[in-house]
Amino acid sequence: MKLRKPFNLRRFLLMLLVVVSIFVIDYIRISGYEMTKKRKDAERTTEGVLKCEEDEVYYDLVNSNGDIDWSRLDSTLEYIHLEYDLSDFHLVNLIRIIYEYGELIPEEYKRKIEEVLFNFRYWWDEPGENGMCYWSENHQILFASAEYLVGQKYPEVHFPRSGMTGSQHMEKARKRILDWLEMRWNYGFTEFYSAAYYPEDMGALINIIDLSGEDEVVRKSQIILDLLMYDVASQTSNNTMFVSVTGRAYERGRTGAPWVNSFRGLTNYYWGDGTEIDADMIYAIMRSKRYKLPSVFTEIAKDSSNVAIKQCNGLNISDLKKEGYYGTDDLSMMMQWGMECFSNPEIIRNTMAHIRRCNMFSNKFLTDTKYLDFTLIKVLHLEPILSRALKMQTNGAAIQQGHTYTYKTKDYSLYTVQNHHPGTYGSQQHVSGMNIGNHFSIFHMHPARLGGDKDASPGYWVGYGHMPHSVQDRNVSLSIYNTPEKKAIMELDLIDFTHAYFPTEKFDTAYVSGRYAFGKKGDAYCALIGSNDLKLKDGSTDDVVQQGKQSFWIIEAGSKSEDGTFQKFMERIINNKVEFSTSSLELTYVSKGRTFGLQFDHEFTIDGQTVNTRYPRYDSPYVWSGYKPKAIEFAHNGKSLFLDFKNMKREMQ
């Protein structure tokens, strides 16, 4: 018989003392972390868009608008010098100015510009601390483009911050650029169809294309800019409105506000009336001598036939290991943090290691991670356990693979990210909506919180408290919401209703009654169907609320050519069969002789047959391609574009 060892109180107390001492020392250390300021309260236009003086100066230089008041660059230079977030946005046209108009810059301002550029922190591994976001997809290429081009311009200069020469900076950034470009070729854009962030990608890429002296960097940047422009052409409604499902959208990017950003002007320039955009980060793309828009994209953008466009963009967290992006090396962190994966259980230890290595606890975006910087949490590998147990809402920032379906006609477009992680948190994702011509959009969502900034992520109009299970075929989309009964520990709020952006005053005719909302604008019709009554929020003309934690929304699009009169369209929709079970979360909808079936977190069926909602990289009448393709060919209406990234081939007809 084994004798039990007697309880050793002394040893227990000693261990407890050690644990408490470690905790106290850690707490004192962590309490000393100082948070850097994220950004300056920069001047904005009346529409709320960031105002960048360097864009105005560059525009005036290009168009020879009289003498330049170089003091207009003072605010830009101060902003970059203080390394506020979005400094990389300001570098785009500042770099073009020194490259293209350096001989016109007065010596005083040339010295000021160079001092700022030589002392800037171009990447997360350089000495120092600041509040800049380096990691999202658009920021990665913006910082790499700036570092590469400044290094190319000043190859022999010693940069005090990094201790490197310009040529060393150029080589370091060159690798990041080529890595970033290859990831986009293989997997598409993580921030897919983002009207908020595609312009930043374009600003960085057009600078590389126009200003780089290396053929490989230029050619591969042209190819990836082509892929981006295909996305814009294929997702643009009636030639000008680039609004679709996306990995990252703010309120105005979901509603289709006409001033959403410079893309509205750029699409109008290419496919509308041809008017040039004014001063902007991407102004140079219209003047580029090294990049001309392939004519096949013009044909695609102007295609007015009924067309279904399927596409797959990005990676899932579960794909990272097999694709070789699961470590803490620079390339892996570019992929992981480019997907906005920070606190997800699979990634959280990588996140903590990277923050420690790059001295980033002071960064406002990351400062809350300091509460995980306790020695015992690190030694015992408790971070993934805490992430799962606390159900961190920050896990919803992760932009995972999107299988997108867009149905376009001459009157409307309807779009959905199919089966996109139902029930999970969503920070800035936009998984279902409809464009009414090129006028505005409608969409529904589960809000993450009430009140606050319109662009709070997630918030009342941005992201999702809990994402729906959404699916679509042609002109019909189905969505089921299943809101939990209890609020998670770290959840911002738990709202017991869903709501829709449905701007009644912007339609020619609109009705909200019972379970239905109908709208007509020009020849485009739309219907919203809910499981419960739909009601305009008190005092609102665009916020339609549906009470209930288990609910559905159906969007059906129509038009005069497809449905006859608006009255006939409404009558048909009201007579369509709809069944929904709040217990099994099964939805059945019958329209035009087709029976749609969806069960939350299960399969989507049409007429009893399961619908495949997983797509290859490209699947549309214009292009077909698998993942990690050797070559891609776009073709429509007698025009074509052949791309081969590895061999740097770009052939247009």
VODRENZA-57579 format. One record per residue (C-alpha): z negated, x negated, y negated; residue in one letter. Coordinates in nm, 2 decimals. Each point is the difference from the previous one (the first is absolute). Example, Ala and Ser with C-alpha at 12.3 -4.5 7.8 and 13.67 -1.06 7.14 Angstrom:
% residues 2
REC        w        u        v   kepa
REC    -0.78    -1.23     0.45      A
REC     0.07    -0.14    -0.34      S
***
This chain:
% residues 653
REC        w        u        v   kepa
REC     0.00     0.00     0.00      M
REC     0.11    -0.14    -0.34      K
REC    -0.27    -0.02    -0.26      L
REC     0.09     0.13    -0.34      R
REC    -0.03    -0.26    -0.28      K
REC    -0.27     0.10    -0.24      P
REC     0.11     0.11    -0.35      F
REC    -0.02    -0.30    -0.23      N
REC    -0.10     0.14    -0.34      L
REC     0.01    -0.34    -0.16      R
REC     0.36    -0.06     0.10      R
REC     0.10     0.35    -0.11      F
REC    -0.16    -0.05    -0.34      L
REC     0.17    -0.33    -0.04      L
REC     0.34     0.15     0.08      M
REC    -0.07     0.29    -0.23      L
REC    -0.09    -0.25    -0.28      L
REC     0.32    -0.19     0.06      V
REC     0.21     0.32    -0.01      V
REC    -0.17     0.13    -0.32      V
REC     0.03    -0.34    -0.16      S
REC     0.38    -0.02     0.07      I
REC     0.04     0.35    -0.13      F
REC    -0.19    -0.07    -0.32      V
REC     0.19    -0.33    -0.06      I
REC     0.33     0.19     0.06      D
REC    -0.11     0.28    -0.23      Y
REC    -0.08    -0.24    -0.29      I
REC     0.33    -0.18     0.06      R
REC     0.21     0.32     0.01      I
REC    -0.18     0.14    -0.31      S
REC     0.12    -0.30    -0.19      G
REC     0.37     0.08     0.05      Y
REC     0.15     0.08    -0.34      E
REC     0.29     0.24    -0.02      M
REC     0.30    -0.10    -0.21      T
REC     0.17     0.25    -0.23      K
REC     0.29     0.17     0.18      K
REC     0.22     0.05    -0.31      R
REC     0.01     0.04    -0.37      K
REC     0.04     0.34    -0.15      D
REC     0.37    -0.07    -0.07      A
REC     0.21     0.20    -0.24      E
REC     0.20     0.28     0.15      R
REC     0.28     0.22    -0.10      T
REC    -0.05     0.37    -0.08      T
REC     0.10     0.07     0.36      E
REC    -0.28    -0.22     0.13      G
REC     0.23    -0.29     0.12      V
REC    -0.12    -0.35    -0.05      L
REC     0.16    -0.15    -0.31      K
REC     0.12    -0.36     0.04      C
REC     0.10    -0.19    -0.31      E
REC     0.18    -0.27     0.19      E
REC     0.24     0.28     0.13      D
REC     0.08     0.10    -0.36      E
REC     0.05    -0.36    -0.11      V
REC     0.23    -0.07     0.30      Y
REC     0.20     0.32    -0.07      Y
REC     0.04    -0.11    -0.37      D
REC     0.11    -0.35     0.10      L
REC     0.26     0.14     0.24      V
REC     0.14     0.24    -0.25      N
REC    -0.03    -0.24    -0.30      S
REC    -0.21     0.24    -0.20      N
REC    -0.06    -0.22    -0.30      G
REC    -0.27    -0.26    -0.05      D
REC    -0.28     0.00     0.26      I
REC    -0.36     0.03    -0.10      D
REC    -0.14    -0.23     0.26      W
REC    -0.36     0.10    -0.08      S
REC     0.08     0.31     0.20      R
REC    -0.06    -0.21     0.30      L
REC    -0.36    -0.08    -0.10      D
REC    -0.15     0.30     0.19      S
REC     0.20    -0.08     0.31      T
REC    -0.10    -0.36     0.00      L
REC    -0.37     0.09    -0.05      E
REC     0.02     0.25     0.28      Y
REC     0.15    -0.26     0.24      I
REC    -0.24    -0.27    -0.12      H
REC    -0.30     0.22     0.08      L
REC     0.16     0.08     0.34      E
REC    -0.05     0.37    -0.02      Y
REC     0.14     0.21     0.28      D
REC     0.38     0.06    -0.04      L
REC     0.05    -0.33    -0.17      S
REC     0.28    -0.06     0.25      D
REC     0.18     0.31    -0.14      F
REC     0.00    -0.17    -0.34      H
REC     0.14    -0.33     0.15      L
REC     0.33     0.16     0.10      V
REC     0.17     0.01    -0.34      N
REC    -0.20    -0.28    -0.15      L
REC     0.16    -0.23     0.27      I
REC     0.34     0.14    -0.09      R
REC    -0.06    -0.08    -0.36      I
REC    -0.08    -0.37     0.06      I
REC     0.29    -0.04     0.24      Y
REC     0.27     0.18    -0.20      E
REC    -0.12    -0.04    -0.36      Y
REC    -0.22    -0.31     0.01      G
REC     0.20    -0.17    -0.28      E
REC    -0.08     0.29    -0.24      L
REC    -0.38    -0.01     0.06      I
REC    -0.18    -0.17    -0.29      P
REC    -0.19    -0.32     0.12      E
REC    -0.34     0.16    -0.08      E
REC     0.07     0.29     0.24      Y
REC     0.17    -0.21     0.26      K
REC    -0.33    -0.20     0.02      R
REC    -0.20     0.32     0.02      K
REC     0.22     0.14     0.28      I
REC    -0.01    -0.33     0.19      E
REC    -0.38    -0.04    -0.03      E
REC    -0.04     0.35     0.15      V
REC     0.25    -0.06     0.28      L
REC    -0.14    -0.34     0.10      F
REC    -0.36     0.13     0.02      N
REC     0.07     0.32     0.18      F
REC    -0.15     0.08     0.35      R
REC     0.32     0.08     0.19      Y
REC    -0.15     0.08     0.34      W
REC    -0.33     0.10     0.16      W
REC    -0.07    -0.34     0.15      D
REC     0.00    -0.19    -0.33      E
REC    -0.32    -0.10    -0.18      P
REC    -0.18     0.26    -0.22      G
REC    -0.07     0.37     0.00      E
REC     0.15     0.30    -0.17      N
REC     0.06     0.37     0.03      G
REC     0.37    -0.01     0.10      M
REC     0.14     0.19     0.30      C
REC     0.20    -0.26     0.19      Y
REC     0.04     0.18     0.33      W
REC     0.20     0.32    -0.01      S
REC     0.37    -0.03     0.09      E
REC     0.13     0.00    -0.36      N
REC    -0.26    -0.24    -0.13      H
REC     0.08    -0.25     0.28      Q
REC     0.36    -0.04    -0.11      I
REC    -0.08     0.02    -0.37      L
REC    -0.24    -0.29     0.03      F
REC     0.22    -0.20     0.23      A
REC     0.31     0.05    -0.23      S
REC    -0.20    -0.11    -0.30      A
REC    -0.15    -0.31     0.16      E
REC     0.34    -0.10     0.15      Y
REC     0.19     0.04    -0.33      L
REC    -0.26    -0.17    -0.22      V
REC    -0.02    -0.29     0.25      G
REC     0.38    -0.03     0.00      Q
REC     0.01     0.00    -0.38      K
REC    -0.27    -0.27    -0.03      Y
REC     0.02    -0.21     0.32      P
REC    -0.17    -0.31    -0.13      E
REC    -0.28     0.17    -0.19      V
REC    -0.35    -0.03     0.13      H
REC    -0.17     0.34     0.02      F
REC    -0.37    -0.04    -0.09      P
REC    -0.13     0.31     0.19      R
REC     0.15    -0.09     0.33      S
REC     0.04    -0.38    -0.03      G
REC     0.36     0.05     0.12      M
REC     0.33    -0.09    -0.16      T
REC     0.26     0.26    -0.08      G
REC     0.21    -0.11     0.29      S
REC    -0.29     0.04     0.24      Q
REC    -0.07     0.35    -0.14      H
REC     0.37     0.08     0.05      M
REC     0.00    -0.11     0.37      E
REC    -0.33     0.19     0.06      K
REC     0.14     0.32    -0.15      A
REC     0.34    -0.04     0.17      R
REC    -0.17     0.04     0.34      K
REC    -0.18     0.32    -0.11      R
REC     0.33     0.14    -0.14      I
REC     0.19    -0.06     0.32      L
REC    -0.29     0.13     0.21      D
REC    -0.02     0.32    -0.22      W
REC     0.38     0.05     0.02      L
REC     0.01    -0.04     0.38      E
REC    -0.28     0.25     0.04      M
REC     0.19     0.25    -0.20      R
REC     0.32    -0.06     0.20      W
REC    -0.19     0.04     0.33      N
REC    -0.23     0.29    -0.08      Y
REC     0.11     0.16    -0.33      G
REC    -0.22     0.06    -0.30      F
REC    -0.37     0.06     0.06      T
REC    -0.01     0.19    -0.34      E
REC     0.30     0.20     0.12      F
REC     0.19     0.21    -0.26      Y
REC    -0.26    -0.07    -0.26      S
REC     0.12     0.10    -0.35      A
REC    -0.31    -0.17    -0.13      A
REC     0.06    -0.34     0.16      Y
REC     0.36    -0.05     0.09      Y
REC     0.07    -0.09    -0.36      P
REC    -0.24    -0.29     0.04      E
REC     0.18    -0.12     0.31      D
REC     0.33     0.02    -0.19      M
REC    -0.14    -0.19    -0.30      G
REC    -0.11    -0.29     0.22      A
REC     0.32     0.00     0.21      L
REC     0.24     0.01    -0.29      I
REC    -0.17    -0.29    -0.16      N
REC     0.03    -0.20     0.32      I
REC     0.37     0.10     0.04      I
REC     0.09    -0.09    -0.36      D
REC    -0.21    -0.31    -0.06      L
REC    -0.04    -0.18     0.33      S
REC     0.20    -0.31     0.07      G
REC    -0.02     0.04     0.38      E
REC     0.26     0.18     0.19      D
REC    -0.22     0.12     0.29      E
REC    -0.26     0.15    -0.22      V
REC     0.27     0.17    -0.22      V
REC     0.20     0.14     0.29      R
REC    -0.29     0.14     0.20      K
REC    -0.15     0.15    -0.32      S
REC     0.34     0.18    -0.06      Q
REC    -0.01     0.14     0.36      I
REC    -0.35     0.13    -0.04      I
REC     0.07     0.15    -0.34      L
REC     0.29     0.18     0.18      D
REC    -0.24     0.15     0.25      L
REC    -0.22     0.12    -0.29      L
REC     0.30     0.15    -0.18      M
REC     0.11     0.19     0.31      Y
REC    -0.35     0.16     0.01      D
REC     0.04     0.10    -0.36      V
REC     0.35     0.14     0.05      A
REC    -0.08     0.19     0.32      S
REC    -0.32     0.15    -0.14      Q
REC     0.12     0.09    -0.35      T
REC     0.05     0.37    -0.07      S
REC     0.31     0.10    -0.20      N
REC     0.07    -0.36    -0.10      N
REC    -0.31    -0.06    -0.22      T
REC    -0.34     0.11     0.14      M
REC    -0.15    -0.26     0.24      F
REC    -0.29     0.18     0.15      V
REC    -0.07     0.02     0.37      S
REC    -0.27    -0.06     0.26      V
REC    -0.15    -0.34    -0.06      T
REC    -0.27    -0.24     0.10      G
REC    -0.12    -0.02    -0.37      R
REC     0.02     0.27    -0.26      A
REC    -0.20     0.11    -0.30      Y
REC     0.00     0.36    -0.15      E
REC     0.31    -0.04    -0.21      R
REC     0.19    -0.16     0.30      G
REC    -0.07     0.31     0.21      R
REC     0.08     0.26    -0.27      T
REC     0.33    -0.16    -0.11      G
REC    -0.10    -0.03    -0.36      A
REC     0.31    -0.10    -0.19      P
REC    -0.17    -0.31    -0.15      W
REC    -0.14    -0.11     0.34      V
REC     0.13    -0.35    -0.06      N
REC     0.32    -0.19    -0.08      S
REC     0.16     0.11     0.33      F
REC     0.10     0.33    -0.16      R
REC     0.20    -0.20    -0.25      G
REC     0.13    -0.24     0.25      L
REC     0.13     0.27     0.24      T
REC     0.16     0.17    -0.30      N
REC     0.17    -0.32    -0.09      Y
REC     0.14    -0.05     0.35      Y
REC     0.07     0.35     0.11      W
REC    -0.05     0.22    -0.31      G
REC     0.16    -0.02    -0.34      D
REC    -0.01    -0.39    -0.01      G
REC    -0.24    -0.03    -0.29      T
REC    -0.18    -0.34     0.00      E
REC    -0.38     0.00     0.02      I
REC    -0.20    -0.14    -0.29      D
REC    -0.24    -0.29     0.01      A
REC    -0.16    -0.02     0.35      D
REC    -0.10    -0.24     0.27      M
REC     0.32     0.08     0.19      I
REC     0.23     0.00    -0.30      Y
REC     0.17    -0.32     0.11      A
REC     0.14     0.16     0.32      I
REC     0.26     0.18    -0.21      M
REC     0.11    -0.33    -0.16      R
REC    -0.01    -0.22     0.31      S
REC     0.30    -0.22     0.08      K
REC    -0.13    -0.07     0.35      R
REC    -0.08     0.35     0.12      Y
REC     0.24     0.29     0.00      K
REC    -0.09     0.32     0.16      L
REC     0.20     0.06     0.32      P
REC     0.24     0.29    -0.06      S
REC    -0.10     0.16     0.33      V
REC    -0.34     0.08    -0.15      F
REC     0.17     0.19    -0.28      T
REC     0.19     0.21     0.26      E
REC    -0.32     0.06     0.19      I
REC    -0.20     0.10    -0.31      A
REC     0.27     0.24    -0.11      K
REC     0.05     0.16     0.35      D
REC    -0.06     0.37    -0.05      S
REC     0.04     0.11     0.36      S
REC    -0.30     0.11     0.22      N
REC    -0.13    -0.31     0.16      V
REC    -0.31    -0.10     0.20      A
REC    -0.12    -0.36    -0.07      I
REC    -0.25    -0.14     0.25      K
REC    -0.16    -0.34    -0.04      Q
REC    -0.30    -0.21     0.12      C
REC    -0.18    -0.23    -0.24      N
REC    -0.28    -0.25     0.04      G
REC    -0.25    -0.07     0.28      L
REC    -0.30     0.16     0.15      N
REC    -0.33    -0.19     0.02      I
REC     0.04     0.01     0.38      S
REC     0.33    -0.19    -0.03      D
REC    -0.14    -0.30    -0.19      L
REC    -0.11    -0.20     0.31      K
REC     0.33     0.03     0.19      K
REC     0.20    -0.08    -0.32      E
REC    -0.21    -0.31    -0.07      G
REC    -0.18     0.12    -0.32      Y
REC    -0.35     0.03     0.14      Y
REC    -0.16    -0.33    -0.12      G
REC    -0.15    -0.12    -0.33      T
REC     0.29    -0.23    -0.09      D
REC     0.18     0.06    -0.32      D
REC     0.29     0.18     0.16      L
REC    -0.22     0.23     0.20      S
REC    -0.21     0.09    -0.30      M
REC     0.32     0.07    -0.20      M
REC     0.09     0.26     0.26      M
REC    -0.35     0.14     0.06      Q
REC    -0.09     0.03    -0.37      W
REC     0.35     0.10    -0.09      G
REC    -0.07     0.30     0.21      M
REC    -0.32     0.05    -0.20      E
REC    -0.20    -0.06     0.32      C
REC    -0.35    -0.12    -0.11      F
REC    -0.28     0.19     0.17      S
REC     0.17     0.13     0.31      N
REC    -0.19    -0.11     0.31      P
REC     0.28    -0.21     0.14      E
REC     0.04    -0.19    -0.33      I
REC    -0.34    -0.01    -0.17      I
REC    -0.12    -0.34     0.13      R
REC     0.33    -0.15    -0.11      N
REC    -0.06     0.15    -0.34      T
REC    -0.34    -0.15    -0.03      M
REC     0.11    -0.34     0.11      A
REC     0.29     0.01    -0.25      H
REC    -0.22     0.11    -0.29      I
REC    -0.25    -0.28     0.07      R
REC     0.28    -0.26     0.03      R
REC     0.17     0.10    -0.32      C
REC    -0.32     0.07    -0.20      N
REC     0.09     0.36    -0.07      M
REC    -0.33     0.19     0.00      F
REC     0.01     0.02    -0.38      S
REC     0.33     0.18     0.01      N
REC    -0.06     0.36    -0.11      K
REC     0.23     0.14     0.27      F
REC    -0.20    -0.18     0.27      L
REC    -0.35    -0.02    -0.14      T
REC    -0.15     0.26     0.23      D
REC     0.07    -0.22     0.29      T
REC    -0.29    -0.22    -0.11      K
REC    -0.23     0.25     0.18      Y
REC     0.14    -0.12     0.32      L
REC    -0.06    -0.37    -0.08      D
REC    -0.33    -0.02     0.17      F
REC    -0.04    -0.28     0.25      T
REC    -0.12     0.22     0.29      L
REC     0.29     0.24    -0.04      I
REC     0.24    -0.30     0.02      K
REC    -0.17    -0.17     0.29      V
REC    -0.05     0.31     0.21      L
REC     0.36     0.12    -0.07      H
REC    -0.13     0.33    -0.14      L
REC     0.28     0.07    -0.25      E
REC     0.23     0.20     0.23      P
REC    -0.30     0.20     0.13      I
REC    -0.11     0.09    -0.36      L
REC     0.36     0.09    -0.09      S
REC     0.02     0.25     0.29      R
REC    -0.35     0.13    -0.04      A
REC     0.02     0.06    -0.37      L
REC     0.36     0.14     0.02      K
REC     0.08    -0.19    -0.31      M
REC     0.24     0.19    -0.23      Q
REC     0.15    -0.33    -0.11      T
REC     0.16    -0.01     0.35      N
REC     0.24     0.26    -0.14      G
REC     0.15    -0.25    -0.24      A
REC     0.18    -0.15     0.30      A
REC     0.38     0.08    -0.03      I
REC     0.11     0.02     0.36      Q
REC     0.34     0.06     0.15      Q
REC     0.19     0.29    -0.14      G
REC     0.26     0.20     0.20      H
REC     0.17     0.18    -0.29      T
REC     0.23     0.30     0.01      Y
REC     0.19     0.11    -0.31      T
REC     0.24     0.30    -0.01      Y
REC     0.22    -0.01    -0.31      K
REC     0.24     0.26    -0.13      T
REC     0.17     0.04    -0.34      K
REC    -0.28     0.23    -0.11      D
REC    -0.32    -0.15     0.14      Y
REC    -0.16    -0.26     0.23      S
REC    -0.29     0.05     0.24      L
REC    -0.18    -0.29     0.14      Y
REC    -0.28    -0.09     0.25      T
REC    -0.17    -0.29     0.16      V
REC    -0.01     0.13     0.36      Q
REC    -0.33     0.01     0.19      N
REC    -0.16    -0.24    -0.24      H
REC    -0.36    -0.07     0.11      H
REC    -0.12     0.37    -0.02      P
REC    -0.35     0.05    -0.12      G
REC    -0.06    -0.36    -0.13      T
REC    -0.07    -0.10    -0.35      Y
REC     0.29    -0.07    -0.23      G
REC    -0.04    -0.20    -0.32      S
REC     0.35     0.02    -0.16      Q
REC     0.22     0.13     0.27      Q
REC     0.24     0.29    -0.06      H
REC     0.10     0.16     0.33      V
REC     0.18     0.33    -0.09      S
REC     0.18     0.16    -0.29      G
REC     0.32     0.15    -0.15      M
REC     0.22    -0.09    -0.29      N
REC     0.13     0.30    -0.20      I
REC     0.34    -0.14    -0.10      G
REC    -0.07    -0.30    -0.22      N
REC    -0.25     0.20    -0.21      H
REC    -0.34    -0.03     0.16      F
REC    -0.17     0.00     0.34      S
REC    -0.25     0.21     0.19      I
REC    -0.26    -0.12     0.26      F
REC    -0.33     0.10     0.16      H
REC    -0.30    -0.22     0.08      M
REC    -0.37    -0.01     0.08      H
REC    -0.18    -0.15    -0.30      P
REC    -0.24    -0.28     0.05      A
REC    -0.22     0.10    -0.30      R
REC    -0.02     0.22    -0.30      L
REC     0.07    -0.10    -0.35      G
REC     0.03    -0.36    -0.12      G
REC     0.31    -0.20    -0.10      D
REC     0.33     0.16     0.11      K
REC     0.10    -0.33     0.16      D
REC    -0.34    -0.07     0.17      A
REC     0.08    -0.11     0.36      S
REC    -0.08     0.20     0.19      P
REC    -0.06     0.30    -0.23      G
REC     0.09     0.35    -0.08      Y
REC     0.37    -0.06    -0.03      W
REC     0.03    -0.34     0.17      V
REC    -0.02    -0.08     0.37      G
REC    -0.19     0.23     0.24      Y
REC    -0.36     0.07     0.09      G
REC     0.13     0.06     0.35      H
REC     0.37    -0.02     0.08      M
REC     0.19     0.29     0.15      P
REC     0.20     0.00     0.32      H
REC     0.34     0.04    -0.16      S
REC     0.34     0.04     0.17      V
REC     0.35     0.11    -0.11      Q
REC     0.34     0.09     0.12      D
REC     0.28     0.07    -0.25      R
REC    -0.12     0.24    -0.27      N
REC    -0.34     0.09     0.16      V
REC    -0.32    -0.20    -0.01      S
REC    -0.33     0.09     0.17      L
REC    -0.34    -0.15    -0.08      S
REC    -0.35     0.07     0.15      I
REC    -0.32    -0.11    -0.17      Y
REC    -0.32    -0.05     0.21      N
REC    -0.28    -0.08    -0.24      T
REC    -0.32    -0.12     0.17      P
REC    -0.31     0.22    -0.02      E
REC    -0.23    -0.29    -0.12      K
REC     0.05    -0.26    -0.26      K
REC     0.01    -0.36     0.12      A
REC    -0.27    -0.24    -0.13      I
REC     0.24    -0.19    -0.23      M
REC     0.24     0.29    -0.08      E
REC     0.05     0.07    -0.37      L
REC    -0.01     0.37     0.05      D
REC     0.09     0.27     0.25      L
REC     0.21     0.27    -0.16      I
REC     0.03     0.33     0.18      D
REC     0.34     0.10    -0.13      F
REC     0.35    -0.14    -0.02      T
REC     0.24     0.04    -0.29      H
REC     0.36    -0.03    -0.11      A
REC     0.18    -0.12    -0.31      Y
REC     0.22     0.30    -0.07      F
REC     0.09     0.00    -0.38      P
REC     0.08     0.37    -0.05      T
REC     0.10    -0.06    -0.37      E
REC     0.27    -0.25     0.10      K
REC     0.18     0.24     0.24      F
REC     0.25     0.26    -0.13      D
REC    -0.19     0.25     0.21      T
REC    -0.33    -0.04     0.19      A
REC    -0.24     0.23     0.19      Y
REC    -0.34    -0.07     0.15      V
REC    -0.12     0.29     0.21      S
REC    -0.21     0.03     0.31      G
REC     0.09    -0.28     0.25      R
REC     0.33    -0.08    -0.18      Y
REC     0.13    -0.19    -0.30      A
REC     0.36     0.02    -0.09      F
REC     0.20    -0.20    -0.25      G
REC     0.36    -0.01    -0.13      K
REC     0.16    -0.26    -0.22      K
REC     0.37     0.01    -0.05      G
REC     0.15     0.05     0.35      D
REC    -0.30    -0.15     0.18      A
REC    -0.27     0.22     0.17      Y
REC    -0.33    -0.09     0.15      C
REC    -0.27     0.18     0.19      A
REC    -0.36    -0.10     0.07      L
REC    -0.18     0.18     0.28      I
REC    -0.38    -0.03     0.06      G
REC    -0.24     0.11     0.26      S
REC    -0.21     0.16    -0.26      N
REC     0.06     0.15    -0.35      D
REC     0.15    -0.24    -0.26      L
REC    -0.14     0.02    -0.35      K
REC     0.07    -0.18    -0.32      L
REC    -0.31    -0.18    -0.11      K
REC    -0.16     0.16    -0.30      D
REC     0.17    -0.12    -0.32      G
REC     0.27    -0.18     0.19      S
REC     0.38     0.07     0.03      T
REC     0.07    -0.27     0.27      D
REC    -0.31    -0.03     0.23      D
REC     0.02     0.24     0.29      V
REC    -0.32     0.00     0.21      V
REC    -0.05     0.11     0.36      Q
REC    -0.36     0.04     0.13      Q
REC    -0.09    -0.11     0.35      G
REC    -0.06    -0.32     0.19      K
REC     0.24     0.09     0.29      Q
REC     0.32     0.11    -0.16      S
REC     0.37    -0.05    -0.01      F
REC     0.28    -0.03    -0.26      W
REC     0.36     0.07     0.07      I
REC     0.28    -0.10    -0.24      I
REC     0.34     0.15     0.05      E
REC     0.28    -0.10    -0.23      A
REC     0.31     0.21    -0.07      G
REC     0.28     0.05    -0.25      S
REC     0.25     0.25    -0.12      K
REC     0.27    -0.14     0.22      S
REC    -0.22     0.01     0.31      E
REC    -0.19     0.32    -0.06      D
REC     0.18     0.22    -0.25      G
REC    -0.22     0.14    -0.27      T
REC    -0.36    -0.11    -0.07      F
REC    -0.12     0.35     0.09      Q
REC     0.16    -0.02     0.35      K
REC    -0.15    -0.34     0.05      F
REC    -0.35     0.14    -0.08      M
REC     0.04     0.30     0.22      E
REC     0.11    -0.21     0.29      R
REC    -0.29    -0.24    -0.03      I
REC    -0.25     0.28    -0.03      I
REC     0.14     0.16     0.32      N
REC    -0.01    -0.33     0.19      N
REC    -0.26    -0.01     0.29      K
REC    -0.30    -0.23    -0.07      V
REC    -0.29    -0.05     0.24      E
REC    -0.30    -0.24    -0.03      F
REC    -0.32    -0.06     0.20      S
REC    -0.28    -0.16    -0.19      T
REC    -0.17    -0.09     0.33      S
REC     0.29    -0.17     0.18      S
REC     0.18    -0.09    -0.32      L
REC     0.33     0.12     0.13      E
REC     0.27     0.12    -0.24      L
REC     0.31     0.19     0.08      T
REC     0.27     0.09    -0.25      Y
REC     0.33     0.17     0.06      V
REC     0.28    -0.03    -0.26      S
REC     0.38     0.06     0.04      K
REC    -0.03     0.04     0.37      G
REC    -0.19    -0.33     0.06      R
REC    -0.36    -0.01     0.12      T
REC    -0.20    -0.29    -0.13      F
REC    -0.33    -0.09     0.17      G
REC    -0.26    -0.25    -0.10      L
REC    -0.35    -0.07     0.13      Q
REC    -0.23    -0.23    -0.21      F
REC     0.02    -0.36     0.14      D
REC     0.24     0.11     0.28      H
REC     0.37     0.06     0.03      E
REC     0.26     0.17    -0.22      F
REC     0.24     0.23     0.17      T
REC     0.31     0.20    -0.09      I
REC     0.09     0.29     0.23      D
REC    -0.24    -0.15     0.26      G
REC     0.15    -0.34     0.00      Q
REC    -0.20    -0.30    -0.11      T
REC     0.14    -0.17    -0.31      V
REC     0.01    -0.38    -0.01      N
REC    -0.14    -0.11    -0.33      T
REC     0.01    -0.37     0.05      R
REC     0.30    -0.16    -0.15      Y
REC     0.18    -0.34     0.01      P
REC     0.01    -0.20    -0.32      R
REC     0.30     0.19    -0.14      Y
REC     0.15     0.33     0.13      D
REC     0.23     0.18    -0.23      S
REC     0.37     0.08    -0.04      P
REC     0.02    -0.32    -0.22      Y
REC    -0.17    -0.26     0.23      V
REC    -0.17    -0.05     0.34      W
REC    -0.22    -0.29     0.09      S
REC    -0.29    -0.09     0.22      G
REC    -0.30    -0.20    -0.10      Y
REC     0.04    -0.37    -0.08      K
REC     0.38     0.03    -0.01      P
REC     0.25    -0.29     0.02      K
REC     0.22     0.19    -0.24      A
REC     0.02     0.32    -0.20      I
REC     0.31     0.19    -0.11      E
REC     0.01     0.28    -0.25      F
REC     0.31     0.21    -0.03      A
REC     0.10     0.32    -0.17      H
REC     0.31     0.15    -0.16      N
REC     0.22    -0.31     0.05      G
REC    -0.26    -0.25    -0.14      K
REC    -0.21    -0.23     0.21      S
REC    -0.26    -0.28    -0.01      L
REC    -0.07    -0.25     0.28      F
REC    -0.32    -0.20     0.00      L
REC    -0.12    -0.28     0.22      D
REC    -0.33    -0.14    -0.13      F
REC    -0.03    -0.31     0.23      K
REC     0.36    -0.12    -0.07      N
REC    -0.02     0.11    -0.37      M
REC     0.32     0.22     0.03      K
REC     0.05     0.28    -0.26      R
REC     0.35     0.15     0.02      E
REC     0.11     0.31    -0.20      M
REC     0.30     0.22     0.01      Q
***
